[in-house]
């Protein structure tokens, strides 16, 4: 049975792959504290799945930012002292 693609997707559906049943399913085990956080954010972000997708994208962006900073510090380290590089590494949590 084909889906009506003109109808509004639910709030937790952000991309067409979710409306076309092409998205994968992953099981995540959460403790009570994580469940409470997820419940707290679910309404604001359009559902539990949407919160998790948002968190994955945010973590990926943070990872890319840190990789960029590491690359910068590697290049910058050629022109400055190890003490300065170490201070910047600590400052940015690298």
N, C-alpha and C positions, 0 to 999 in steps of 0.2 A: 504494500500500500504506500503510495507516494505521500510525502508530507506537504502541507500547504506552506510554501516558503514565504508567502506574502503576509502571513499572520505574524504578530509580534512575538519575538522569542521571549522566554522567561527572563527575569532579571539576572539570573546567574549564567546566562548564555551570552557570550561576548563575540563569538566568531562563527561563521557558517559551518565549520566542521562539527560543531556541537549540535546544530540543528539537523545535520544530515547523518547523524549516528556514526560519524567517523572518528570520534574522540575515543581515546583509550581510557581504561579505568585502572586506577592504582589504589591499593588499600594502604591506609596509613593508620598506625596504632598511636593513639594519643592518651596521655594520662589525664587525670581530672583537671589539672591546671590548664593544659593545652586545650581541652574541651571547652573550658570556661572562656578562654581567650577567643576561640573559634566562634562560640555562641555570641560573644560580645560584638564581634566584628561582622558577623554574617548579615545582619540587616543593613549595615552601612555599605557593604561591598557587594550586595546582590546574591547572597547565599554562601553556603559553606564551601562549595567547589570554587566559587569565584574568589573567595578569600585565599584559598590555597594557591590558585593560579597567580593571583596578585603577589603573594609572598615569594613564589618561585621567580617571577620576573624581577622583583626587587632584589632578591639574593643574586640573581644573574647580573644585574646592573652593578651591584656592589662588587662582585667578583671582577667584572670588567674594569671598574674604576681602580681597584687595587692592582690589577695587572698593569694598567697604564701607569700608575704611580711607581710601581716597581721598575718598569722600563725606564721611566724618567730618572729615577734615582740611580739606576745602573749607568746611564749616560752621564748624568750630573756628577756621579762619583769619580769620573775621570778628571774633573776640573777642580774638585774641592777635597777637603780632608775627610778621612774615614769618620771622624768625630761628627762632622756636619751631617753626613749620610746617616749615621747611627741615630742622631737626634731626630731627623726627619722620619726615619723608619719607625722609631718609637712613637713619635707624635701622631702618625697616621695609622698606627696599629698594624704595620706590615710584618 
